[in-house]
Amino acid sequence: MTSRLHTFANGAELAENLADAVATTLSAGISARGQASLAVSGGSTPKAFFKALSNRALDWSNVIVTLVDERFVPADNPRSNHLLVTENLLRDAAADAVFLPLYQPVDDAEIAAAIATKEVAEIKPPFDVVILGMGNDGHTASFFPNGSNLQRAIDAQTPRGIVTMEAEGAGEPRLTFTFASLEDARLLVLHIEGEGKKTVLDQALADGDELDMPIRAMLRRASTPVDIYWAP
């Protein structure tokens, strides 16, 4: 599948343009089906985008928001994607959105993944919008090189839902949607910023193994063209 690069002068310009594109897609979903769904990623990069999107005029009560992936830590942990989204997206107009977290307060990540899979099953596929990030190692979602469940996670035959992931670069155990859950979103975005990430992207677009740079799975095999939003 092809990818489309959208380049912006800076992160602020990118955030506003991405918020517009996402809001338009969510509005279309609500109009067509009565409800829309949005899966977002963590990290520091999306904060400005989250804040821009939170002010867009939408029927937020009919938007389901969830996470592409999550660390297996409680929602009040500073490393939690849940906390990041609560503080930066689920505010202002977007405070009315329905949020489905991935973390579950159980002792085992595998049990949490099973519970989360049941809970997110209420989101009718495909997602309206999926926003991916990318690490300097070429991971996206929690598809980490040498990850414990990497081959299963990026196998197109693995069903929609949540699987666990452990990897040296991941820190805590992770919960992540599978490739099949994400690859057919109506709007599939890779949001990256900085010259370093552009270099990693160029490497990912070159020949090489998906297991070495798992973002390649999305760039090569997603049913939906990947819209790459990048600013230096």
Secondary structure as a PSIPRED ss2 file (coil, helix, strand):
# PSIPRED VFORMAT (PSIPRED V4.0)

   1 M C   1.000  0.000  0.000
   2 T C   1.000  0.000  0.000
   3 S E   0.000  0.000  1.000
   4 R E   0.000  0.000  1.000
   5 L E   0.000  0.000  1.000
   6 H E   0.000  0.000  1.000
   7 T E   0.000  0.000  1.000
   8 F C   1.000  0.000  0.000
   9 A C   1.000  0.000  0.000
  10 N C   1.000  0.000  0.000
  11 G H   0.000  1.000  0.000
  12 A H   0.000  1.000  0.000
  13 E H   0.000  1.000  0.000
  14 L H   0.000  1.000  0.000
  15 A H   0.000  1.000  0.000
  16 E H   0.000  1.000  0.000
  17 N H   0.000  1.000  0.000
  18 L H   0.000  1.000  0.000
  19 A H   0.000  1.000  0.000
  20 D H   0.000  1.000  0.000
  21 A H   0.000  1.000  0.000
  22 V H   0.000  1.000  0.000
  23 A H   0.000  1.000  0.000
  24 T H   0.000  1.000  0.000
  25 T H   0.000  1.000  0.000
  26 L H   0.000  1.000  0.000
  27 S H   0.000  1.000  0.000
  28 A H   0.000  1.000  0.000
  29 G H   0.000  1.000  0.000
  30 I H   0.000  1.000  0.000
  31 S H   0.000  1.000  0.000
  32 A H   0.000  1.000  0.000
  33 R H   0.000  1.000  0.000
  34 G C   1.000  0.000  0.000
  35 Q C   1.000  0.000  0.000
  36 A E   0.000  0.000  1.000
  37 S E   0.000  0.000  1.000
  38 L E   0.000  0.000  1.000
  39 A E   0.000  0.000  1.000
  40 V E   0.000  0.000  1.000
  41 S C   1.000  0.000  0.000
  42 G C   1.000  0.000  0.000
  43 G C   1.000  0.000  0.000
  44 S C   1.000  0.000  0.000
  45 T C   1.000  0.000  0.000
  46 P C   1.000  0.000  0.000
  47 K H   0.000  1.000  0.000
  48 A H   0.000  1.000  0.000
  49 F H   0.000  1.000  0.000
  50 F H   0.000  1.000  0.000
  51 K H   0.000  1.000  0.000
  52 A H   0.000  1.000  0.000
  53 L H   0.000  1.000  0.000
  54 S C   1.000  0.000  0.000
  55 N C   1.000  0.000  0.000
  56 R C   1.000  0.000  0.000
  57 A C   1.000  0.000  0.000
  58 L C   1.000  0.000  0.000
  59 D C   1.000  0.000  0.000
  60 W H   0.000  1.000  0.000
  61 S H   0.000  1.000  0.000
  62 N H   0.000  1.000  0.000
  63 V E   0.000  0.000  1.000
  64 I E   0.000  0.000  1.000
  65 V E   0.000  0.000  1.000
  66 T E   0.000  0.000  1.000
  67 L E   0.000  0.000  1.000
  68 V C   1.000  0.000  0.000
  69 D E   0.000  0.000  1.000
  70 E E   0.000  0.000  1.000
  71 R E   0.000  0.000  1.000
  72 F C   1.000  0.000  0.000
  73 V C   1.000  0.000  0.000
  74 P C   1.000  0.000  0.000
  75 A C   1.000  0.000  0.000
  76 D C   1.000  0.000  0.000
  77 N C   1.000  0.000  0.000
  78 P C   1.000  0.000  0.000
  79 R C   1.000  0.000  0.000
  80 S C   1.000  0.000  0.000
  81 N H   0.000  1.000  0.000
  82 H H   0.000  1.000  0.000
  83 L H   0.000  1.000  0.000
  84 L H   0.000  1.000  0.000
  85 V H   0.000  1.000  0.000
  86 T H   0.000  1.000  0.000
  87 E H   0.000  1.000  0.000
  88 N H   0.000  1.000  0.000
  89 L C   1.000  0.000  0.000
  90 L C   1.000  0.000  0.000
  91 R C   1.000  0.000  0.000
  92 D H   0.000  1.000  0.000
  93 A H   0.000  1.000  0.000
  94 A H   0.000  1.000  0.000
  95 A H   0.000  1.000  0.000
  96 D H   0.000  1.000  0.000
  97 A C   1.000  0.000  0.000
  98 V E   0.000  0.000  1.000
  99 F E   0.000  0.000  1.000
 100 L E   0.000  0.000  1.000
 101 P C   1.000  0.000  0.000
 102 L C   1.000  0.000  0.000
 103 Y C   1.000  0.000  0.000
 104 Q C   1.000  0.000  0.000
 105 P C   1.000  0.000  0.000
 106 V C   1.000  0.000  0.000
 107 D C   1.000  0.000  0.000
 108 D C   1.000  0.000  0.000
 109 A H   0.000  1.000  0.000
 110 E H   0.000  1.000  0.000
 111 I H   0.000  1.000  0.000
 112 A H   0.000  1.000  0.000
 113 A H   0.000  1.000  0.000
 114 A H   0.000  1.000  0.000
 115 I H   0.000  1.000  0.000
 116 A H   0.000  1.000  0.000
 117 T H   0.000  1.000  0.000
 118 K H   0.000  1.000  0.000
 119 E H   0.000  1.000  0.000
 120 V H   0.000  1.000  0.000
 121 A C   1.000  0.000  0.000
 122 E C   1.000  0.000  0.000
 123 I C   1.000  0.000  0.000
 124 K C   1.000  0.000  0.000
 125 P C   1.000  0.000  0.000
 126 P C   1.000  0.000  0.000
 127 F C   1.000  0.000  0.000
 128 D C   1.000  0.000  0.000
 129 V E   0.000  0.000  1.000
 130 V E   0.000  0.000  1.000
 131 I E   0.000  0.000  1.000
 132 L E   0.000  0.000  1.000
 133 G C   1.000  0.000  0.000
 134 M C   1.000  0.000  0.000
 135 G C   1.000  0.000  0.000
 136 N C   1.000  0.000  0.000
 137 D C   1.000  0.000  0.000
 138 G C   1.000  0.000  0.000
 139 H C   1.000  0.000  0.000
 140 T E   0.000  0.000  1.000
 141 A C   1.000  0.000  0.000
 142 S C   1.000  0.000  0.000
 143 F E   0.000  0.000  1.000
 144 F C   1.000  0.000  0.000
 145 P C   1.000  0.000  0.000
 146 N C   1.000  0.000  0.000
 147 G C   1.000  0.000  0.000
 148 S C   1.000  0.000  0.000
 149 N C   1.000  0.000  0.000
 150 L H   0.000  1.000  0.000
 151 Q H   0.000  1.000  0.000
 152 R H   0.000  1.000  0.000
 153 A H   0.000  1.000  0.000
 154 I H   0.000  1.000  0.000
 155 D C   1.000  0.000  0.000
 156 A C   1.000  0.000  0.000
 157 Q C   1.000  0.000  0.000
 158 T C   1.000  0.000  0.000
 159 P C   1.000  0.000  0.000
 160 R C   1.000  0.000  0.000
 161 G C   1.000  0.000  0.000
 162 I E   0.000  0.000  1.000
 163 V E   0.000  0.000  1.000
 164 T E   0.000  0.000  1.000
 165 M E   0.000  0.000  1.000
 166 E C   1.000  0.000  0.000
 167 A C   1.000  0.000  0.000
 168 E C   1.000  0.000  0.000
 169 G C   1.000  0.000  0.000
 170 A C   1.000  0.000  0.000
 171 G C   1.000  0.000  0.000
 172 E C   1.000  0.000  0.000
 173 P C   1.000  0.000  0.000
 174 R E   0.000  0.000  1.000
 175 L E   0.000  0.000  1.000
 176 T E   0.000  0.000  1.000
 177 F E   0.000  0.000  1.000
 178 T C   1.000  0.000  0.000
 179 F H   0.000  1.000  0.000
 180 A H   0.000  1.000  0.000
 181 S H   0.000  1.000  0.000
 182 L H   0.000  1.000  0.000
 183 E C   1.000  0.000  0.000
 184 D C   1.000  0.000  0.000
 185 A C   1.000  0.000  0.000
 186 R C   1.000  0.000  0.000
 187 L E   0.000  0.000  1.000
 188 L E   0.000  0.000  1.000
 189 V E   0.000  0.000  1.000
 190 L E   0.000  0.000  1.000
 191 H E   0.000  0.000  1.000
 192 I E   0.000  0.000  1.000
 193 E E   0.000  0.000  1.000
 194 G C   1.000  0.000  0.000
 195 E H   0.000  1.000  0.000
 196 G H   0.000  1.000  0.000
 197 K H   0.000  1.000  0.000
 198 K H   0.000  1.000  0.000
 199 T H   0.000  1.000  0.000
 200 V H   0.000  1.000  0.000
 201 L H   0.000  1.000  0.000
 202 D H   0.000  1.000  0.000
 203 Q H   0.000  1.000  0.000
 204 A H   0.000  1.000  0.000
 205 L H   0.000  1.000  0.000
 206 A C   1.000  0.000  0.000
 207 D C   1.000  0.000  0.000
 208 G C   1.000  0.000  0.000
 209 D C   1.000  0.000  0.000
 210 E C   1.000  0.000  0.000
 211 L C   1.000  0.000  0.000
 212 D C   1.000  0.000  0.000
 213 M C   1.000  0.000  0.000
 214 P C   1.000  0.000  0.000
 215 I H   0.000  1.000  0.000
 216 R H   0.000  1.000  0.000
 217 A H   0.000  1.000  0.000
 218 M H   0.000  1.000  0.000
 219 L H   0.000  1.000  0.000
 220 R H   0.000  1.000  0.000
 221 R H   0.000  1.000  0.000
 222 A C   1.000  0.000  0.000
 223 S C   1.000  0.000  0.000
 224 T C   1.000  0.000  0.000
 225 P C   1.000  0.000  0.000
 226 V E   0.000  0.000  1.000
 227 D E   0.000  0.000  1.000
 228 I E   0.000  0.000  1.000
 229 Y E   0.000  0.000  1.000
 230 W E   0.000  0.000  1.000
 231 A E   0.000  0.000  1.000
 232 P C   1.000  0.000  0.000
